[in-house]
C-alpha cells in the first residue's frame, strides 16, 4: 500500500501526470485521424481513469479524469458526439463507466497495493466491455434481441467487422500495460524524491 499515506498527503508527482497528459494527446490524435484508424483498438483510457485516480491524491478529485476525457472528445468532435446521430446514448454510457471506475479507485486511495490495483483495472476493463457491448446489442438492429444475439455482441460481433472479443483482448493488454507504465513512472519518481511508493502486496498485520 502507499506507506505513510495516513500521516501526510502525497504531493502530485509530475512525471506520471505528464504521461497521462500524453495519453490524452494520443486520444485527440486518434479521434482526429481519418476514420479514427490510428492505433486501432488501442485504448489505455480505463487505465488512465482507474490507475490515475488510484495513484494521485485528493488534490486531483476522481471526477477530474472522466471529465478530462469528455473535454478532449468534445474539443475534437464537438457537441455532435452527444447527439443521437453521433451515438450519444452509447457515449454517455461509456463516460458513466469511466466515472464509475474512477469513483471506485478513489475509494481505494491509500489502501490498495499493486496486486489489488491491477486486479481493479482488470475488473474495470471487463465491466466496461460487458456494459458497452450489451448497450451495442440493445441499439444495433443487426443483433437479434435474445440471448443468442447478446452473446454474438460479446464474442463474434456483426458480420463484416472484426470479432468483438479482439477488442477485449486489446483493451486488456493496453489497460494493464499502461497501468504498469504509470506505476513504474510513479514509483521511480517517488523513489527519487523519497516519497511513499506503491508496494506489490500489503504486508500481513503482525
N, C-alpha and C positions, 0 to 999 in steps of 0.2 A: 504494500500500500504506500501512499505518499507519507513517508515518515516525517514527523514534525508538523503535519498539516493542521493538527488541532492546536498547536502552540502559536502559529503565526501564519497569516495568509501568504501564499506563494506568489511572488511578483510575476507579471506576464513575461514569458520567455519569447524573445523576438524571432529567433530562427524558425521554430515551428510555426509561429504566426505568419512569417514570410512564406513558408511552404504552403500554408492554407490559402494565402492570397494568390500564389501561383496557380493553385488548383482552381480557384475562381476564374483566373485569367484563362486557364485551359477550357473551362466551361464556356466562357464567352467565345473563344475561338471555335469550339465545336458547334455552337449554335449559329455562328456566322459562316461556317464552311458550307459550300454548295451541297445541298441535300443533307446537311448535318452528318457528313460521312467521315469527318476527321476522327481517327481512332475509334472506329465503331465498337459499340458495346463496352467501351472502357469508361467506367463511371465511379470515381472514388468519392462520390458525394455522401454516401452513407458513412464512410469513414470520417469525412470532414465533419458532419454534424454530430456523430456519436463520439468519436475519439477526440475531436476538437473540444467538445463540451467537457469530456472527461478530464482532459489534461489541464485546461485553463481554469483559473479561479473565478469567483463570482463577479470580478471586475468585468468579465465578458459574460453576460447572462445567457442562459441556454437558448432563449428565443432569438438571439442575435445571429446564430448560424443559419437556421432556415430562412430568416429574413434576408441575409446576405445572398443566398441562392435565389430567392424570389426577386431581389433587386437586380441581380445580374441578368436573370431571364427577362425581366420586364424591360431593362435597358436595351437588351439585344433584340427582343421580339415585339415589344410594345404591348399595349393592353389587349391586343387581339389574342394573346396567349390564354387569356381567361374567358374568352367568349366561347359559346357552344361550337362555333365553326372551328375554333382553334383548339378544341379538346379541353375546354375549360373545366368540366367536371373531373376528368381524369387528372388534369394538372392540380386541381385543388386537393384531390385525394393524395397525390404524390407529395405535396407540401405538408399535408397533415401527417403523413408517415414520417417525413423528416422531422417535423416538430415533435412527434411522439418519441422518436429515437433520442432527440436532443434532451427532452424533458427527463426521459428515463436515465440517461447518462448523468444528468445534473444531480439525480438522487444518489449517485454513486461517488460523487466527488469526495476525495479524501479517504475513501474506504475500499475502493477496488484495486486489486493488484493486476498485473499484466494478464494472468490467466483469465480472470473474470472480465477484464476489458475486451480481450479478443473473443471470448465467448459471447459477450454482449453484442459486439459488432456483427458477429456471425448470426446471432439470433435476429438482430435488426434487419440484416440483409435478406434472410429467409422470409421474415414477416413482410418486408417491402415487396418481395417477389410475389408472395401469396396474395396480398391485398391488391396490388396493381394489376396483376393478371386476372384476378377474379373480377375486377371492375371492367377490364377489357372484354371479358367473357359476357358481361351484362350488356355492354353498349355496342359491341361489334355484331352486326347482323349475320356475319359468316359463321358464328358459333351457334350450335343447337343449344337451346336453353334447358338443358338437362345435365345430369352428372357426366355423361359422355362428352358433351361439349365443354363442360368445365375442365375436365381432365385434359382435353385437347388443348385448351388455352394454357394449361400449366406444363405441357410437355412438347407436343409437336407444333402447335400453333396453326395458323392458316396456311393453306397450300400456296406455294409461290414465295414464301418467306422462310428465313432461317428458323429452325425449331426454337421454340421459346426456352427450352432447357439450356441452350447455349448462352442465352442472356444471363441466366442464373449462374452458370459456370464462370463467365467472365466477370460478373458483378462480384462474386465471392472472391475471386482472385485479386481483383483490383481493390476491393474494400479492405481485405486482410493485408494486402501488400502495402497499401497507402497508410493503413493504421500502423503497421510495423515501422514504416519510414518515419511517420510522425513521432512515434515513441522513441525511436533511435535518436532523432534530432533533439527531442525534448530532453532525454536523459544525458546526451552528450553536452548540451549547453548547461543543464543543471549541474553536471559534474564539474565543468569549468568554473562555474560561479558558486560552487559549494552549496548548492541548494538541494532540497529533498528530491529524490528520484522515484520513479515507479519501479517496484520490485516485481520479480516474476511471480512469487507467491507470498502471501502474508504468513509470517511465522506463527506457529501454533502458540496459543497462550500457555504460559507456564502453569 
